[in-house]
Amino acid sequence: ELTSGGSTSTLSDGLFSSASIQAINVFHKYCGNVDILTMYVWWFIAASKEDGVKCVTLKDDYKVTAVRLTRAIKSLAYLDLIELDVDKQDARCKLVRLTHKGKALKHDIINSFT
């Protein structure tokens, strides 16, 4: 517990919650050391209710350059956690979706909370 100016905060708040640390540990077992943006890109894709996320959506939501996003996507593809596909509705757009290994990681993270 941390106390500052009469307000109390615990280490279970925010990024340092035990659930967040647990999820990061599971992610780390699959991927090793990756930068935070690469991990966030994977979380965004894993949390999507759609079957695939447009690269443009990722770029806009994270407000990063196309080069930086491409680097994160290539890292995740190299780890076989995601795959790229052409959007059937708009061939100019690329969709990013989880592979079987990516879905297994998502499943393991969800199960680590129970």
Secondary structure as UniProt FT lines:
FT   STRAND          2..4
FT   TURN            5..6
FT   STRAND          7..9
FT   TURN            11..12
FT   HELIX           14..16
FT   HELIX           18..31
FT   HELIX           36..47
FT   STRAND          53..54
FT   HELIX           55..62
FT   HELIX           66..78
FT   TURN            79..80
FT   STRAND          82..86
FT   TURN            91..92
FT   STRAND          94..98
FT   HELIX           100..112
//
